[in-house]
Amino acid sequence: MAAKTNAARILDNLHIHYELHSYEVGEDHQGAEHTARKLGIPPEQLFKTIVARGDRSGVLIACVPSTCEMQLKALAALSGNKRVALAPLQEVQPLTGYVRGGVSPVGCKTAFPVYLDESALRFPWISVSAGARGLQMFLDPRELCRAVNATTGSIAAQRADEPAQ
């Protein structure tokens, strides 16, 4: 059993059911779809966590399927911003407390607004980072929304190199 992370402890305190699943990580960052293969799950159920900054709201967190690209204009509209840009990689750890490849939407150093692509609600469970590289948590997307007070909306689009689901 993997060691509990801050994200897992927060879910425990909220009495939210989740499962921790670990996988082996290499030195190079392989990406979310590689992680889905290692976990043996459909890649559209693995959601990557992206740190961004809105021109009005400041830092925010977005979760989109690994098979999709985040749509910055859609995220800006949903979050009440005029523009949203990705946070520079060197800012991710100081802002969230998590390292690249291990950023969880649950338990950041500051409770940033969280936006979850609405496609998550089609599934009984999704996978998001548990707050450490090599550790994912599987949970009901509605429970994730409850845990982080997430807003759902259409913020992702299928990548051109991916077939539609």
Buried (B, 14 or more C-beta within 10 A) or exposed (E): EBEBBBBBEBBEEEEBEBEBBBBEBEEEEEEBBBBBEBBEBBBBBBBBBBBBBBEEBEBBBBBBBBBBBBBBEBBBBBBEBEEBEBBEEEEBBEBBBBEEBBBBBBBBEEEBBBBBBBBBEEBEBBBBBBBBBBBBBBBBBBBBBEBBEBBBBEBBBBEEEBEEE
